[in-house]
Amino acid sequence: MDRMSPTDAGFYYAESEDTPLHVGSVAVFEGPAPSYGDVVRLLMGKLPLVPRYRQRVRRVPLDLGRPLWVDDPHFQVLYHVRHTAVPSPGGEEQLRNLAGRVLGQRLDLAKPLWELWLVEGLADGRWALISKVHHCMVDGVAGTDLMQLLFDLTPDAVHAEPQDWTPQRGPSSLGVAAGAVQDALTHPLRELTRLSGAGGVRGAGRSAVAAGRSLAATVPAVTRQLATPTARSLNGPIGPHRRWAWADADLEDLRAVRTALGGTVNDVVLAAITRGFRDLLDGRGSLRDGLVVRSMVPVSVRQADQRGQLDNQVSAVFVDLPVAERDPVARLDSVRRQMDEHKRLMQAVDARSIIAMGDFVAPTLLSLGVRAAMAAGQVWYQAVTTNVPGPRVPLYVLGRRMCSAHAYVPIAGGTRVSIGIFSYLSSMTFGINADFDAFPDIDVLSRGICAGLAELLAAAQATPAAAAT
């Protein structure tokens, strides 16, 4: 048995009828499609590498402790691996509509929290895999590492045969409750010892003081953001249905903009997304001077020796996307300055220690706090934008080459749109997930992102340095 970390438990508690909290992806492959049985056998040979995929969540009575991961005695891979098709020859719109319906449905919380859908019927003999994994199992960066479950680096890779598996017997309810009480009493002391290091309790105290001073340095930035008008019309209640769209970009174009205009590829991406939100608000008649769309940008604090672990090691920064700014280069400069400041502050703050402080929070309070926050909603930020770097080499499933992949990021707590960015080979893709009722104009956002990239590239090509080359 493993007990959830506080971050993972927060994602689990935040799940509700209208807010499924799984991450996902849609990957398209060259044909011909494999058989359903071949996909099942491939996965069964890989499952021993990741025991979590055959475990379910066991909540502690009265939430006296954080939930546990226990083996599912009724695990059946045929439940988790699904088979479907679009009317042939299916195009992007048909695949997006199907993926939106599949990804918008909640996972069954009584079973292991994942699904994999084999999709046939795409044009040119292509096929797709739609994957869903609950956020409490894995963060975006770790999820990229877990491509080893299905993906190969060569088309002729040899796969392990399926193995017999016997689930471990789960604990009794009394044992779960007793273990939670014991853990609640002893775990904070163990964490205090771990965090304090050789310096003992005084060392932990000095670390806390240093973290407090570093966090205090963020006060001016927060004060500025409090005084900045945000597009709160984008916030609001979330319904049970989703719209999903995507956009594509060429990594070489993004790098050309970065080289000519400065910043990072991520800065360029955020500036292009700013144009998308500008077009969206302008079309709604909600654009005004000085307005920004505040986006939460998750930041991985996962260390090199933690790659592949099934847990969440993430913090976040908040970036004000200057949608009221007409000049695309000025928008990029604004985003770059903010990201540079966030990087400076993140270096000063030990985000891993801050996240670990959650180990001192009583599980019942954590559960109540998360549910209350989700019910109340929030208006501090209007979007989630997360960039997950993918591989620069071709990937294969059962000998078929992956052509493209689009990421799916959940929405929750009054934030009704998210954008998952994924890079693969020479391309970058944008998966846009939004509340169905709140974003009937989601295509305006996706087209605006493409327009933002085009205008930044035009500006880059017009610079003297670009003209000289």
Protein Blocks (a to p, Z undefined) as FASTA:
>chain_A
ZZddfklmmmmmmpcfklccbdddddddddddddfklmmmmmmmmmmmmmmlmcccddde
hhlaccdddddfkbcfklmpccddddddddfklmmmmmmmmmmpccdfkbccddddddeh
iehhiacddddddfklocfklmmmmmmmmmcfbfkbccdddddddddddddfklmmmmmm
mmmmmmmmmmmmmmnmmnommlmmmmmmmmmmmmmmmmmmmmmmmmpccdfklgccddfb
dcdddddddfklmmmmmmmngpjfklmmmmmmmmmmmmmmmmnopacehiacdddddddf
bdfklgoiacdddddddddddfkbmblklmmmmmmmmmmmmmmmmmmpcfklmmmmmmmp
cfklmmmmmmmmmmnopakbmbdcddddddfbdcdeehiacfbdcdddddeehiabdcdd
ddehjbccddddddfklmmmlmmmmmmmmmmmmmmmmmmmmpmklmmZZ
